[in-house]
Structures are given as C-alpha cells and as structure tokens.
Amino acid sequence: MAYTSKYRMARISPTKARPVMDLIRGKRIDEASTILSMSKRRAAVLIKGVLDSAIANADQAEANLRGLVVTDARVDAGPTIKRYQPKDRGRAHPILKRTSHLTVAVDSQ
C-alpha cells in the first residue's frame, strides 16, 4: 500500500522543483532524505517536508519503515497568480507567479 503526501499551491515554479524531485524518485527514504537535506536548492526544503509527511503517514499506519522506497514523486503545475508591474508611459507588464502541486508517495519494495 502506498502512503502519499501532497503540498498543493506551493509558491515555487514547477520548472525549478522538477529537477529536485527527479533526484529522489526510486530511492530509499533515508537516502532521499539525505539528498534533500544536502541540496542547496530552495525546492529541496519544500520537498523534504512533503517526504517527511509521507513517512509520518506510513508510520501512523504502522508500516515497516526500513523497506520504504519513494515510488511516486511528481510536480504538477498549479494555478498561476497574475500581477502587473507599472511601466513607462502608462503601460503595464504582466508578472506570472507560478505555483506547484508537489506529490510524494512511499511504498514498501
């Protein structure tokens, strides 16, 4: 049985979060946690929180934590927050603040 955790509407661009998520896909949970704690990218902090939540969900269901592996790790695009920056001569330039949905699932091997 897979134990899943989600972080919806995370204020980080999906293109910045996907490379970090690719690092942990298919790894054991202790190895994935070490990789995320050593990473310098901002997305690693958010993804580590989601991974810890998935591990806590597995622990709550009394699963064997030794054999857990990250089976599903994905980043989906969330809604875009639209803002406008005033420019010269009365113009307005759009600013797109992108959000992400982070999903991590762990399962026994």
Buried (B, 14 or more C-beta within 10 A) or exposed (E): EEBBBBBEEBEBBBEBBBEBBEBBBEBBBEEBBEBBEEBEBEBBEBBBBBBBBBBEBBEEEEBEEEEBBBBBBBBBEBEEEEEEEEEEEEEEEEEEEBBBBBBBBBBBE
